[in-house]
């Protein structure tokens, strides 16, 4: 046990040091003050540990939350991808298939909504409420659109059965087979005129092939015109397919049909040449519906795969020079 140290105070009256007596109350107060300070310090340490250090359970919950966020983002990306694919199907359905049958789907049906956020009360208060609600809305929208698209295709199947003759007549193949193509010279749209060097609307599609390559009727029909011109389309054939459809085949080297002759899809009607206003052997091909010239690229769906179709669109959309 250590020796207790006494405290002394100088007394100027007696000129001596008097022993200081420690009162019990003061001792108690000092002890209490020390304990209070220690308690406050301990509380501060505990508070800091709660604020800045995670417990094992909290760390586990944070990891799970981070994983949930990752999976939600992954699902949102998938939903966006499916939405884009379904939109492409709708566009092709409306702009090609239904255009062929002249039976457009009402815009109000395709654009109808599904409701607001109040449709998902079970998601209220969840940590990712906003993302989950948005994703559920997209999924509901996808489900509704898929149901409409399914119904649309069922109607198209009925129309196809009713109009088998019409389907055989509508242009549906390339006039020059893929194996005979050298390259796609020019597509539908504004192009540079090879003679006048000016920007001009090109109302058809040019297929470059050697002189003498076979040209095929793209649908059943009757040959309406067989014309030989020194300029313009040169030697060209017009086929009337009925149902408002006509096709034109220009710059032929020679014919293989006569006016009034019935032809079937795939039949050879002439041969590639460079007659009329032309700079090189090629076929200029046009599709007309009720007198209006449309993009022939929309009428190759019978003999092209999805990849071949995309490639053809890419090649024909370049703003290059036309051959006629």
C-alpha positions as CSV (number, residue, x, y, z in Angstrom):
1,X,0.0,0.0,0.0
2,X,1.4,3.4,-1.0
3,X,2.1,6.1,1.6
4,X,-0.7,8.7,1.7
5,X,0.6,12.2,0.8
6,X,-0.4,15.1,3.1
7,X,-1.2,18.5,1.7
8,X,0.0,21.7,3.4
9,X,-0.9,25.4,3.1
10,X,1.4,28.3,4.1
11,X,0.0,30.5,6.9
12,X,1.3,34.1,6.8
13,X,0.1,34.9,10.3
14,X,2.1,32.1,12.0
15,X,4.8,32.0,9.3
16,X,4.4,28.2,9.2
17,X,2.8,25.5,7.1
18,X,-0.6,24.2,8.3
19,X,-1.8,20.7,7.3
20,X,-4.8,20.9,4.9
21,X,-7.7,18.8,6.1
22,X,-9.6,17.1,3.3
23,X,-13.3,17.3,3.7
24,X,-15.3,14.1,2.9
25,X,-17.8,16.0,0.7
26,X,-15.1,17.4,-1.5
27,X,-13.7,13.9,-2.0
28,X,-17.1,12.6,-2.9
29,X,-17.6,15.4,-5.4
30,X,-14.3,14.8,-7.0
31,X,-15.0,11.1,-7.3
32,X,-18.5,11.8,-8.7
33,X,-17.0,14.3,-11.2
34,X,-14.5,11.7,-12.4
35,X,-17.1,9.0,-12.8
36,X,-19.4,11.4,-14.7
37,X,-16.7,12.4,-17.1
38,X,-15.8,8.7,-17.7
39,X,-19.5,7.9,-18.3
40,X,-19.9,10.7,-20.8
41,X,-16.7,9.6,-22.6
42,X,-17.9,6.1,-22.8
43,X,-21.3,7.2,-24.2
44,X,-19.5,9.2,-26.9
45,X,-17.4,6.2,-27.9
46,X,-20.5,4.0,-28.1
47,X,-22.4,6.6,-30.1
48,X,-19.4,7.0,-32.5
49,X,-19.3,3.2,-33.0
50,X,-23.0,3.1,-33.8
51,X,-22.6,5.9,-36.3
52,X,-19.4,4.8,-38.1
53,X,-19.0,1.1,-37.5
54,X,-21.5,-1.5,-38.9
55,X,-22.5,-4.4,-36.8
56,X,-22.3,-7.9,-38.5
57,X,-26.0,-7.8,-39.1
58,X,-25.9,-4.3,-40.6
59,X,-22.9,-5.2,-42.8
60,X,-24.8,-8.3,-44.1
61,X,-28.0,-6.2,-44.8
62,X,-25.9,-3.7,-46.7
63,X,-24.4,-6.4,-48.9
64,X,-27.8,-7.9,-49.6
65,X,-29.1,-4.4,-50.4
66,X,-26.3,-3.8,-52.9
67,X,-27.0,-7.2,-54.5
68,X,-30.7,-6.3,-54.8
69,X,-29.8,-3.0,-56.5
70,X,-27.6,-4.8,-59.0
71,X,-30.3,-7.4,-59.8
72,X,-32.9,-4.7,-60.2
73,X,-30.7,-2.7,-62.6
74,X,-30.1,-6.0,-64.6
75,X,-33.8,-6.6,-64.8
76,X,-34.5,-3.0,-65.8
77,X,-32.0,-3.4,-68.7
78,X,-33.7,-6.7,-69.8
79,X,-37.1,-5.0,-69.7
80,X,-35.8,-2.1,-71.8
81,X,-34.4,-4.6,-74.3
82,X,-37.7,-6.5,-74.5
83,X,-39.6,-3.2,-74.9
84,X,-37.3,-2.3,-77.8
85,X,-37.8,-5.7,-79.5
86,X,-41.5,-5.5,-79.2
87,X,-41.6,-2.0,-80.6
88,X,-39.7,-3.3,-83.6
89,X,-42.3,-6.0,-84.1
90,X,-45.1,-3.5,-83.8
91,X,-43.5,-1.2,-86.4
92,X,-43.0,-4.1,-88.9
93,X,-46.5,-5.3,-88.2
94,X,-48.0,-1.8,-88.9
95,X,-45.7,-0.6,-91.7
96,X,-45.4,-3.9,-93.7
97,X,-47.9,-6.6,-92.9
98,X,-50.9,-4.5,-92.2
99,X,-50.0,-2.1,-95.0
100,X,-50.1,-5.1,-97.3
101,X,-53.6,-6.0,-96.2
102,X,-54.8,-2.5,-95.9
103,X,-56.0,-3.2,-92.4
104,X,-54.2,-0.7,-90.0
105,X,-54.6,-1.3,-86.2
106,X,-56.2,1.7,-84.5
107,X,-53.6,4.0,-82.8
108,X,-55.8,4.2,-79.7
109,X,-55.6,0.5,-79.2
110,X,-51.8,0.4,-79.4
111,X,-51.3,3.5,-77.2
112,X,-53.7,2.7,-74.4
113,X,-52.2,3.1,-70.9
114,X,-52.2,0.7,-67.9
115,X,-52.8,3.0,-64.9
116,X,-50.7,4.8,-62.3
117,X,-48.5,3.9,-59.3
118,X,-51.4,3.3,-57.0
119,X,-51.9,0.0,-58.7
120,X,-49.0,-1.4,-56.6
121,X,-49.8,-0.9,-52.9
122,X,-47.8,-4.0,-51.9
123,X,-44.6,-2.1,-52.9
124,X,-45.3,0.9,-50.6
125,X,-42.4,1.6,-48.2
126,X,-39.9,-0.9,-49.7
127,X,-36.3,0.3,-50.0
128,X,-36.5,0.3,-53.8
129,X,-40.1,1.4,-54.2
130,X,-39.6,3.8,-57.0
131,X,-37.5,1.4,-59.2
132,X,-39.9,-1.6,-58.4
133,X,-43.0,0.4,-59.3
134,X,-41.4,1.6,-62.6
135,X,-40.4,-1.9,-63.5
136,X,-43.8,-3.3,-62.7
137,X,-45.4,-0.6,-64.9
138,X,-43.1,-1.6,-67.8
139,X,-43.9,-5.2,-67.4
140,X,-47.6,-4.5,-67.4
141,X,-47.1,-2.4,-70.5
142,X,-45.1,-5.2,-72.1
143,X,-47.8,-7.8,-71.2
144,X,-50.6,-5.6,-72.7
145,X,-48.6,-4.9,-75.9
146,X,-47.7,-8.6,-76.3
147,X,-51.4,-9.5,-76.0
148,X,-52.3,-6.9,-78.6
149,X,-49.6,-8.1,-80.9
150,X,-50.7,-11.7,-80.5
151,X,-54.2,-10.7,-81.4
152,X,-52.9,-8.7,-84.4
153,X,-51.0,-11.7,-85.7
154,X,-54.0,-13.9,-85.3
155,X,-56.0,-11.5,-87.4
156,X,-53.3,-11.4,-90.0
157,X,-53.3,-15.2,-90.2
158,X,-57.1,-15.0,-91.0
159,X,-56.5,-12.3,-93.6
160,X,-53.7,-14.4,-95.1
161,X,-56.0,-17.5,-95.4
162,X,-58.7,-15.4,-97.0
163,X,-56.4,-13.7,-99.4
164,X,-54.0,-16.4,-100.6
165,X,-54.4,-15.1,-104.1
166,X,-53.6,-11.6,-103.0
167,X,-50.5,-12.8,-101.2
168,X,-49.3,-14.6,-104.3
169,X,-49.8,-11.4,-106.3
170,X,-48.2,-8.9,-103.9
171,X,-44.5,-8.2,-104.7
172,X,-42.5,-10.3,-102.1
173,X,-39.1,-11.3,-103.5
174,X,-36.1,-9.6,-105.0
175,X,-36.2,-9.2,-108.8
176,X,-32.6,-10.3,-109.0
177,X,-31.5,-13.3,-107.0
178,X,-28.9,-12.8,-104.2
179,X,-26.5,-15.1,-105.9
180,X,-26.5,-12.9,-109.0
181,X,-26.0,-9.6,-107.2
182,X,-22.6,-7.9,-107.5
183,X,-23.7,-5.2,-105.0
184,X,-26.5,-2.8,-104.1
185,X,-25.9,0.3,-106.1
186,X,-28.5,2.6,-104.8
187,X,-31.7,2.5,-102.7
188,X,-34.9,4.4,-102.3
189,X,-34.5,8.1,-101.4
190,X,-32.5,11.2,-102.4
191,X,-29.4,10.3,-104.4
192,X,-26.9,12.1,-106.7
193,X,-28.0,11.9,-110.4
194,X,-25.1,10.4,-112.4
195,X,-25.6,12.6,-115.4
196,X,-26.6,16.0,-113.9
197,X,-24.7,15.7,-110.6
198,X,-27.6,17.1,-108.7
199,X,-29.5,15.7,-105.7
200,X,-32.6,13.9,-107.0
201,X,-35.2,11.6,-105.5
202,X,-34.6,8.0,-106.5
203,X,-38.0,6.3,-106.5
204,X,-36.8,2.7,-106.7
205,X,-33.9,0.4,-106.0
206,X,-30.9,-0.4,-108.2
207,X,-29.4,-3.9,-108.4
208,X,-26.0,-4.2,-110.2
209,X,-25.5,-7.5,-112.1
210,X,-23.8,-8.5,-115.3
211,X,-25.6,-7.9,-118.6
212,X,-27.9,-10.9,-119.3
213,X,-28.7,-11.8,-115.6
214,X,-32.2,-13.0,-115.3
215,X,-34.9,-10.6,-113.9
216,X,-37.8,-12.3,-112.1
217,X,-41.4,-11.1,-111.6
218,X,-41.8,-10.4,-107.9
219,X,-45.5,-11.5,-107.8
220,X,-48.3,-13.0,-109.9
221,X,-49.9,-10.6,-112.3
222,X,-50.4,-9.5,-115.9
223,X,-47.8,-7.7,-118.1
224,X,-49.2,-4.3,-118.6
225,X,-46.4,-2.7,-120.6
226,X,-43.4,-3.8,-122.6
227,X,-41.6,-0.6,-123.7
228,X,-38.3,0.2,-125.5
229,X,-37.2,3.8,-125.0
230,X,-33.9,5.4,-126.1
231,X,-33.7,7.4,-122.8
232,X,-35.3,7.3,-119.4
233,X,-36.2,3.7,-118.3
234,X,-34.8,2.3,-121.6
235,X,-36.3,-1.2,-122.2
236,X,-38.7,-1.7,-119.3
237,X,-41.7,-3.9,-118.2
238,X,-44.6,-3.0,-116.0
239,X,-46.6,-5.7,-114.3
240,X,-50.0,-5.2,-112.9
241,X,-50.5,-7.4,-109.9
242,X,-54.0,-6.3,-109.0
243,X,-55.1,-5.0,-105.6
244,X,-53.5,-1.7,-106.4
245,X,-50.0,-3.1,-106.9
246,X,-47.7,-2.6,-109.9
247,X,-44.0,-3.2,-110.4
248,X,-41.6,-1.7,-112.9
249,X,-38.3,-3.3,-114.2
250,X,-36.1,-0.9,-116.2
251,X,-32.9,-0.8,-118.3
252,X,-33.3,-4.3,-119.6
253,X,-31.1,-5.7,-122.3
254,X,-34.0,-7.7,-123.7
255,X,-37.5,-8.9,-122.9
256,X,-38.9,-12.3,-122.2
257,X,-42.6,-11.4,-122.0
258,X,-45.3,-9.8,-124.1
259,X,-48.1,-7.3,-123.1
260,X,-51.2,-9.0,-121.7
261,X,-49.2,-12.1,-120.7
262,X,-49.9,-13.7,-117.3
263,X,-46.8,-14.2,-115.1
264,X,-46.2,-15.9,-111.8
265,X,-43.8,-15.0,-109.0
266,X,-40.2,-16.0,-109.9
267,X,-40.8,-16.2,-113.6
268,X,-38.1,-14.7,-115.8
269,X,-39.5,-11.6,-117.6
270,X,-36.3,-10.2,-119.0
271,X,-32.5,-9.7,-118.6
272,X,-30.3,-7.1,-117.0
273,X,-28.9,-4.4,-119.3
274,X,-27.9,-0.8,-119.4
275,X,-30.4,0.7,-121.9
276,X,-31.9,4.2,-121.6
277,X,-30.5,6.7,-119.0
278,X,-28.0,4.3,-117.4
279,X,-24.3,4.4,-116.6
280,X,-23.7,0.6,-116.1
281,X,-25.5,-2.7,-116.3
282,X,-28.2,-2.8,-113.5
283,X,-31.9,-3.3,-112.8
284,X,-33.9,-0.3,-111.6
285,X,-36.9,-1.7,-109.7
286,X,-40.0,0.2,-108.5
287,X,-43.0,-0.8,-106.4
288,X,-46.2,1.2,-106.8
289,X,-49.3,1.0,-104.6
290,X,-52.4,2.9,-105.9
291,X,-50.1,5.0,-108.0
292,X,-47.7,5.9,-105.2
293,X,-44.1,4.8,-105.5
294,X,-43.0,3.1,-102.2
295,X,-39.7,1.7,-100.9
296,X,-39.2,-1.7,-102.5
297,X,-37.1,-2.8,-99.5
298,X,-40.5,-3.4,-97.7
299,X,-41.4,-6.1,-100.2
300,X,-38.7,-8.7,-100.0
301,X,-40.0,-10.6,-97.0
302,X,-40.5,-13.9,-98.8
303,X,-36.9,-14.7,-99.7
304,X,-34.7,-12.8,-97.1
305,X,-33.8,-13.8,-93.6
306,X,-33.8,-11.2,-90.9
307,X,-30.0,-10.8,-91.2
308,X,-30.1,-10.5,-95.0
309,X,-33.0,-8.0,-94.7
310,X,-31.0,-5.8,-92.3
311,X,-28.0,-6.0,-94.5
312,X,-30.0,-5.0,-97.6
313,X,-31.5,-2.0,-95.7
314,X,-28.0,-0.9,-94.6
315,X,-26.5,-1.1,-98.1
316,X,-29.4,0.6,-99.8
317,X,-29.7,3.5,-97.3
318,X,-26.2,4.9,-98.1
319,X,-26.6,8.3,-99.8
320,X,-24.5,7.3,-102.8
321,X,-24.8,8.0,-106.5
322,X,-27.7,6.3,-108.5
323,X,-27.0,4.4,-111.7
324,X,-29.8,6.1,-113.6
